[in-house]
Every structure is written in C-alpha cells, then in structure tokens.
Amino acid sequence: MDASYPMLGTSRAMLDVVEEALSVAPTDSKVLIYGESGVGKELLARFVHHHSPRHRRPMASINCAGVPESLLESELFGHARGSFTDAHADRRGVFETADGGTLFLDEVGEMGARMQALLLRVLESGEIQRVGSERISSRVDVRVISATNRDLLQHTKDKHFREDLYYRLNVVCLVIPPLRQRVEDIRLLFQFYLDAMSTRFGVAPCQVSEEAYEYLEAYHWPGNIRELRNVTERVALRHPGGVLTVDALPRELVSTWKAAPAIAAAAPTDAMVHAYYDRIVNGSESFWTVIYEPFMLRDLTRETVRAVVRQGLHQSKGSYRLLARLFHLPGTDYRKFQDFLQKYDCHLPINPINPVRNTSEDRQVRAG
C-alpha cells in the first residue's frame, strides 16, 4: 500500500481494488467508481491520478449532485462574458482547468438528460464550447474518472441514463466495498484519522482501548468512512491525551452494538441453519449478504456460521474450493472467504467432514 494513501485500507477486499486501480492508472482509460456514499470514491480517484503519467498536471473535481442543473453546464464547460447575468468575464470550466490532467465527476448519475448529451459530445470530440459562445472555445485532453452510488446499468434500462454515455464512462469499473464489509480496515482508518485530527487541532492524541475497538468493529457504519472520520474528530477533541474507552464512544454507536447480541443469543436450530443454507445454495443469494453482514452486525452467532459452513462442506466433501463455488462466490472472493473464516474461527478442519452415508450403506459396511 502506498504510504501516501493509507486511508484506502489494507483488507483483502480493499487491496484487490487498489491492485486493479494500479493496473489501470498508467493508462488513459476512463474509470467508473461504484460505492455507497462516504466510502472514499474521490480518494480512490486521486489515488489513480497520483499513480498516472498525468500526476504533474491538475486534477479537478465537481459534484454533479451539488450543483443546480442550470449552473452545471457553466461549471463544466465555462461561459463567455455576457452570456447571463453576472457573467462579467470569460470563465474556464473544470474541463479546461483539468486540461492535460484528470477530471473527477462525482455522482455522475444525477445529471439530467440535457447535460448527459453535452457531456457525451465532449467525451467523443474533446471540444469545449462555453455557455454563450458561438464557436468552439478549445480542445482539451482530459482523463475522466466518474463515480456514483447508483446502479447506472439499471438506470439505462429505465431510460434515466444514456446507454451510450454509460459505456463511454464505464471502460474500467472499480467497486469500493462498504466499511462494514472490510472490518479489518477499521482500526487502521480510525487511528489514521485520530492522528490527523490531533495534528489538525493541535491536541494530544488519545489512545484506544481494545474493548472500544471491538465496539468500533462491530458497528454497522452506515455513513462509511465519512462517518468514521466524524467520530474521530469528536472523540479527539473531547478526550485529548486520554484513553478512549467504550464510555467515551458516541451513544448511538454503543447502543446499536449492545442491542445486537440479544437477537442472536439462542443457539441455531437445524431449521434455521437449513433456511440460511437454502437461501444461498438454492436461492442464489450472496454469502456476503446472507451470512457475513448479519454476523458482523451481531445478528448471527459464530455457531450459526459454522453450522452453515459445515453443511456446505458435507456437500462439497470437505473441499473449500468447491464450497466457495457452492456458495456462488466468484474466484476473486476465495481468499477473502478463507480470511473471514480463519479470522472468526469458522474455518472447520476438513478431516472430520465426511459425506453423510445413507442407512443401507451403513448396513453394508457393518455386514462386511
């Protein structure tokens, strides 16, 4: 991991994203970054730019959801003097600002139909025509990295997003998993932002107790890294130089964690285990959704996870490779799957896992 970007994380899931980002960074390929709000999409875009041949040239960014549609055209392409009220001089847009470098279009899925058509024209020709100008103002050489938290492919099917623009933007797709799916990164990120807040506000850094870290790792983090950064700012200012215990954590974080174990306190029944197993194997639901996420939220016990894994291993005759296939996991997820099972003591020894014999087979063995 590049020391300049430790905030990206060191979990297997995030390292896979970083590896793919590094492979595409030296090219001029357009990149589309998917991820929930707050996962660090702009940070990943800057990581790609930092490792590209364009890193000495500027990187400009714009949040397409944060600018009114009536002003977005001017922000992107600039305007000519007198084109509208208060346009007292010619002004460059972010495409011209980023000439020779990179332009990051955040929340690109929020663009209206007209802006999508204008953006497509620029991507195809590289020609910029400022608002109010009657001629092409300039030609630009810009690498475009866009980001969204929406399913743009579905939006194209619903006719809310242009299909031709979608395929222009989606040359390389990078998907950042939410923080709840890469628990291993929470300590690294929390400590990084604690140190950053200490430097920023000139206060003594606080230490984090092991119990507090357990609560932080069990929390769902609906706001992802943005929420985590806000929590570190709050505790860094309230507890400078002290030891951060559970009592010092925000109330909503602790109360959510405390409520969860009660839900899954009961031992798993055969019917419960079969229901989870059936959802994955026959219902084609994701192992990460059915098992991983509820477990990390403390809605499932370790015993339930182990029971589902054990049932799968009976079917796969003890092979974890076949088990991953049975659970509909892509090959790229195998290492992440193994790491999860090992870390949370759900990786069962293979030897005791034998196919269940039927009664007639048992009789034949005993008779022999």
N, C-alpha and C positions, 0 to 999 in steps of 0.2 A: 504493500500500500504506500502510495506517495505521501511523504511526511507533510506536504502542503495541504492535503485533504484528508485528515484523519476522521473527519466528521462523517465520511461516507460509510464507515463501518468495516469490520473485519470478519463478520459472519460469512459462512459459506455462501449463503444466498446473495449477499452483497458483493462478495469477491467475484462471483460469476458475472454480475452486472458490470463491475469495474473491468474485468478481463475483456468483456465484449466491447466496452467503451474504449479501452486502449487499442483494440484491434481496428476500430473504425476511425479513431482520432486522426491518424496521419492522412486520411483521405478527405475528399470534399463532399462525400456522401451526405445527403440530408438525413437528419436523425429525428425520430419522433419518440418522446419520452412519455410513458404512461406511469401514473401513480396517483394515490389518494392525495388530497390536499395536505400539505405540510410534510411530505416525505423527503423533500430535498431535490426536486426536479431541476431547479435553477442551479443548484450546487453541482449536480452531475453535468449539466450543460457547460458550466465553467470549467469543470474537470476536462471535458472533451476539448474545449478550446485551448486550455492550458497545455495540452499534450499534442496540439496540432501545429503544422507549419505556419499557421496564421497567428500564433500566440503573441507575436510582437505587434500585431495590428489590433485595433479596438474590438471589443465585444460590446454590443449594445443590446438592451433588453426592453421589452414592453409587455405589460399585462393586458391582453386583449379584452379581458372582462372588466378591467378597471378604468377603461376609457370609454366615454359615450360614443356610440356609433357615429354620431355627427362629427366627432373630432378625431376618430381613429384614422381616417384617411390622411388627414394633415400630419398626424404623429408619425405615420409610417412613411409617407412619401414627400412630406414637406408642403409648403404653399408659396405662391407668388404674392408679391406685395399688392395690396388692394383686393385680394380675392374674397375677403369677407371683413366684417367689422373688426378692428384692432389688428388687422394684418398690415402693419406699417412697414414691413421689410420682407424681403425674400427669406425663407427659412428652410433649412435642410430637415428632412425626416430621418428616422433611425436607419433606414436602408442606406442613405448616403453617409450617415455618421459611421456606419459599420463597414464601409467600402474597404475591401481587402481583408476584412476580418470575419466576425461571426455575428449573426443576429439571432437572439433568442426570443421566440414568440410564445409567451406563456398563455395558457388557457385559450389556445387557438380555436377550440371547438365552440367558443362563444361568439365567433364572428357571424354577422348576418350574411345573407345571400350576396348582396352587392359587394361587400368587402371581400368575400371569398373569390368572386370573379376578378376583382382588381389584383388581389394577391397572386392568383394563378397566372395572370398576364405577366406580372413582374418576374415570377419564378421561371416562366418559359423564355422570356426575352432579355431579362436583366435591365430593361429600360424603365426609367423613372419619369413620370410626368407629375409635376407638382400640382396641387389643387389651384385652380385659377390660371394655369399656364396653358397656352395653346399648342405647345410643342414639347417634344421630349427634352427633359432637363439634363439628363445624364444617363450613362450606363454604369451599372455597379457590378462588382464581383464580390458576392456575399455568400457565405455558407449559412444556411438556415437550419437552426435547431428549434423544434417546436415541442410543446408539452401540453398535456391535457389530463384531466381526471375523468373524462367521459369516454364511453365506448364509441369511438368515431366510426368504426365499421358499421355498427348498428345505426348510427346517425345517417350514414349514407343510404342504408336500406330504407330508413324512414324519410328520406329526402330532405333532411335538415342540414346535411353537409355534402358538398360536391364530391362525387366519387373520383373525378379526375384530380381534384386538389388533394384528396386523401392519399392517392397513390404517388403524387408528387412529393408529399411531405414524409410519407412512410416508406422510405428506402431502407433504413435500418431502424428497428424498433427496440428500445430499451425499456424494460419494465422494472420499476423500483418497488420491491415488496413493502407493505406497511410495517411499522416498527413492531407490532405485535407478532409478526411472523419472523422476526430476527432478534429474538430476546438477547442473544449473545452480544449484540451491539449496545445494549442499554447502558452498561457500566462505562464503556469507552466514551460514549456520547455524553453521558451525564458528567463524567469527570472533565471532559474537554470543555464543556460549557461552564462548569464551575470555575475552572481556571481562567477561562475567557472573561467571565463576569468579575472575578477577583481583580484581574488586570484593568478591566474597563472602569470599574468604580473605585479602584484603589483601596480595596478592603482585603483583610487577611483571608486566605482560602479556608474553607471548612472541610472537615473530613467526614466520610460517610460510613456509618456502621454497617456491618454485614446484614443485620436484620432489616435495616432501611433499604438496602439494595434488593433484598428478597421481595419487599413490597413493590419497589420500583419495577422489578422484572415481572411481577405478577399482574401489574396494572395493564389495562387494555390500550391505553394511549390513543384515543380516537382522533386527537389532533396531531398525532405522529411527532416528528422531530420538533416542529414549531411549538407544540405544547410542552415537550420536554425542556426546550430552551427557556420557555417562560417560567417553568417550575424552578429551574436552576437559578434564574435571576432573582426570584422571590426568596429562595432559601439563602442564597449568597448574601443578600442584603440584610436579612433578618438574623442570620446566625454566623457572622464573620468570625473566623478563627476557632469556631467551636466544632463539636462532633455532632453530625446530623443523625439524630435518632428517628424512630418511627413517629414519635410525638411531634417532631418538627415538620413532618411532611404535610402537604395540604390535606384538609379534611376529606374532600371528595375522593382523593386517591386512596386513602386508607379505608374509608367506609366501603368503597367498592370491593376492595380486596377481602375485607372481613366478611362481607355478605356471601362471597362465592363458595367457601368450603362447605357451608351448611347444605347447599344444593346437592352436592355430590357426596355427602357423608356416608350414605348407605353403600353396602358392598354391591357390586354389579351382579345382576341376575342373569341367567342364561338367556332369557328372552331379550333383555336389554342389550347384551353383547351381540346376539344374533341380529337385532334390529340395526345396530351400527354397522355391523359387517355387511348386511344385506344392502344397506344404502350405498356403500362403497362399491361392492363387487357387482351387484345386480342393478343398482340404481345409477351406477356410473357417476356418483358424486365424488368430489375430491377428498382424498385422505386429509389434506390440509384443512379443509372446511369442516368435515365431519368429526375428526378426532383431534387434530393439532390445535386448532383455535379454541375449542371448548376446554381442552386440557390446560392451555396456557392461561385461560381465564378462570381456572379452578372450578369449572363446571363438570369436569370429568376427573376421576381419580386415576392414579397410576395403575391400579389394579384393572380398571376397565380397559385402558390402553393395552396393557399386557395381555388381557384376555382376547381382545380383537386380533392382536398380532399372533397369539398362539393359535387361534382358529385359522388364520391365514396360512400359518406355517404348516399346519396339518394338510391343508390343500396343496401347498407348494412342496410338500415332502421335505421341509426343512431348508429350502433354498430361499435366501433373502433376495436374490436377483429375481426369482420367479414371483416372490411375494410383492415386490415393487411393481411388477407388471400386473399382478392380480389386482393391486390397489390403483391401477390406471395411472401410475406415476411415469412421467417421461424419463428417459435415460439420464438427462441432465440433473434430475432431482434425486438420483440414487444416493449420492454422497450426503446430501442434506438429510435424507431419510435416515440413513445409518447414524449420522451425527446426532440427530434428535433422539433416536432410540438409545444410543450409548449414554448421552448426557443425562437422561432422565430415568436410567436404569430400567428401560423397557426392552432392551436387546436380550432376547432369551437364548440360552445355549441351544445349539442345533441338535445335539445328540439325543436329548430326551424327546424331541419332536418326531414322532413316527406316524405314518398313516394309520388311521383307525381301522382295525380289522373288523370284518363282519363276523357274526356268530358262527356261520358254517366254517369259515377259515380257522377260527379258534378251535373248533372241534377237531378239524383235520390235523392241526398241529398237535393237539393233546393226544389224539389217537395214534399219531406217528410216534 
